[in-house]
Amino acid sequence: MNKSNAIFRVSLMNGLITGIIFCLITAFIYLLDINMFSSLVVPIGIWILNLCIVIVAMILSIKKVRETVIDQSLNYGNRFLTGLIVGIIAAWVSGIFSYLLFQIIDPEWMLLQN
């Protein structure tokens, strides 16, 4: 398989999976009715969790692309592109879910957080 095809296929799949994980975390916070603004511990903890998840997804994507490519060599640009695509797709999926949840499904929830 050529490099560009492997990069986009693997990055898209892992980006979608990571985005779905972010959606599940957001839904979990919403369903448990966690007040995000009560202290700094909750938002910082969730931020660290999300950062760890996206870093692990990027590393796994880069390893998968390197295994998929025939000559098993990727330069820095291709590795960076793989991680970037994973992050962008995950943020896009999570952003769409957050928009639907807080603007269409339950717009009053954000007002009640203060």
Secondary structure, DSSP 8 states (H G I E B T S, - for coil): --HHHHHHHHHHHHHHHHHHHHHHHHHHHHHHT--TTS-SHHHHHHHHHHHHHHHHHHHHHHHHHHHHSTT----HHHHHHHHHHHHHHHHHHHHHHHHIIIIII-THHHHHT-
